[in-house]
């Protein structure tokens, strides 16, 4: 069964850092397109970062401005999002997603993890 479980969210002061995790089951994170999205209160879900696999270059939303990095752990089958220099505007529920993991042309979503940045 394909499943994504995020963790690592919490409350952090502006300028601080957090690392989000997305533990995957049912597919290989190293070979699958995966990404992070976020949804702030009252706003639509938006793209943050994604890559097609462990050896491909990730692409980021403009607002990231070099503050975030994405990585994958083969042994733990987990995707990570390292977020530095956090700003109040980064407050949102963060979701990981995987394409073509469970079924062709299908996107699987995790349940989300809340990140709150206090100013």
C-alpha positions as CSV (number, residue, x, y, z in Angstrom):
1,X,0.0,0.0,0.0
2,X,1.4,3.4,-1.0
3,X,1.5,5.8,1.9
4,X,3.2,9.0,2.9
5,X,3.5,10.2,6.5
6,X,4.9,13.6,7.3
7,X,6.5,14.7,10.5
8,X,8.7,17.4,11.9
9,X,6.4,20.4,12.0
10,X,6.1,22.7,14.9
11,X,6.5,26.2,16.3
12,X,9.7,28.1,15.5
13,X,10.8,31.7,15.7
14,X,11.6,33.7,12.6
15,X,15.1,33.1,11.4
16,X,15.0,29.5,12.8
17,X,15.2,26.1,11.1
18,X,13.1,23.0,10.8
19,X,13.5,19.7,9.0
20,X,10.4,18.0,7.8
21,X,10.3,14.3,7.1
22,X,8.1,12.3,4.7
23,X,8.3,8.6,5.3
24,X,7.2,6.5,2.3
25,X,5.9,3.0,2.0
26,X,4.9,1.0,-1.0
27,X,7.4,2.5,-3.4
28,X,11.1,3.6,-3.7
29,X,11.6,7.3,-2.9
30,X,14.9,7.3,-4.8
31,X,13.3,6.6,-8.1
32,X,10.0,8.5,-7.8
33,X,9.0,12.1,-8.5
34,X,8.4,13.6,-5.1
35,X,7.7,17.1,-3.9
36,X,6.7,19.4,-1.1
37,X,3.7,21.7,-1.2
38,X,2.2,24.0,1.4
39,X,-1.1,25.6,2.2
40,X,-1.3,28.7,4.4
41,X,-4.5,29.6,6.2
42,X,-7.1,31.0,3.8
43,X,-4.9,30.3,0.7
44,X,-4.6,27.7,-1.9
45,X,-2.0,24.9,-1.8
46,X,1.2,26.0,-3.5
47,X,4.3,24.3,-4.8
48,X,7.5,24.5,-2.8
49,X,10.1,22.0,-4.3
50,X,10.3,18.8,-6.2
51,X,12.6,16.4,-8.0
52,X,12.2,13.4,-10.2
53,X,14.5,11.2,-8.2
54,X,17.6,11.1,-6.0
55,X,20.0,11.9,-8.9
56,X,18.0,14.7,-10.5
57,X,18.3,18.4,-9.7
58,X,15.4,19.8,-7.7
59,X,13.5,22.8,-8.8
60,X,12.2,25.3,-6.3
61,X,9.5,27.9,-6.0
62,X,10.9,31.4,-6.3
63,X,9.9,32.3,-2.7
64,X,12.4,29.7,-1.4
65,X,15.3,32.0,-2.3
66,X,17.9,29.4,-1.4
67,X,16.6,28.8,2.1
68,X,15.3,25.3,1.6
69,X,16.9,22.0,0.5
70,X,15.4,18.6,-0.3
71,X,17.1,15.3,0.2
72,X,16.3,11.6,0.3
73,X,17.4,8.7,2.5
74,X,17.5,5.3,0.8
75,X,17.8,3.3,4.0
76,X,14.8,5.0,5.6
77,X,12.9,5.5,2.3
78,X,12.3,9.0,3.4
79,X,12.1,12.4,1.8
80,X,13.3,15.5,3.8
81,X,12.8,19.2,3.6
82,X,15.4,21.3,5.4
83,X,14.1,24.8,5.9
84,X,16.4,27.6,7.1
85,X,15.9,31.3,7.7
86,X,12.2,30.8,8.2
87,X,9.8,33.7,7.9
88,X,6.3,34.3,9.2
89,X,5.1,33.9,5.6
90,X,6.3,30.3,5.7
91,X,3.6,29.4,8.2
92,X,1.5,26.7,6.6
93,X,0.6,23.0,6.5
94,X,3.3,21.3,4.5
95,X,2.4,18.3,2.4
96,X,4.7,15.8,0.6
97,X,3.5,14.2,-2.6
98,X,4.6,11.4,-4.9
99,X,3.6,10.9,-8.6
100,X,3.0,7.6,-10.2
101,X,3.8,5.7,-7.0
102,X,0.5,3.9,-6.5
103,X,-1.0,4.1,-9.9
104,X,-0.1,5.7,-13.3
105,X,-0.8,9.4,-13.5
106,X,-1.9,9.5,-9.9
107,X,-0.6,11.8,-7.1
108,X,-0.4,10.5,-3.6
109,X,-0.5,13.0,-0.7
110,X,0.5,12.8,2.9
111,X,-1.7,14.1,5.7
112,X,0.4,17.2,6.2
113,X,2.4,18.7,9.1
114,X,1.9,22.2,10.5
115,X,4.7,24.7,10.5
116,X,4.2,27.9,12.5
117,X,6.8,30.6,12.4
118,X,6.4,33.3,15.0
119,X,7.7,36.8,14.3
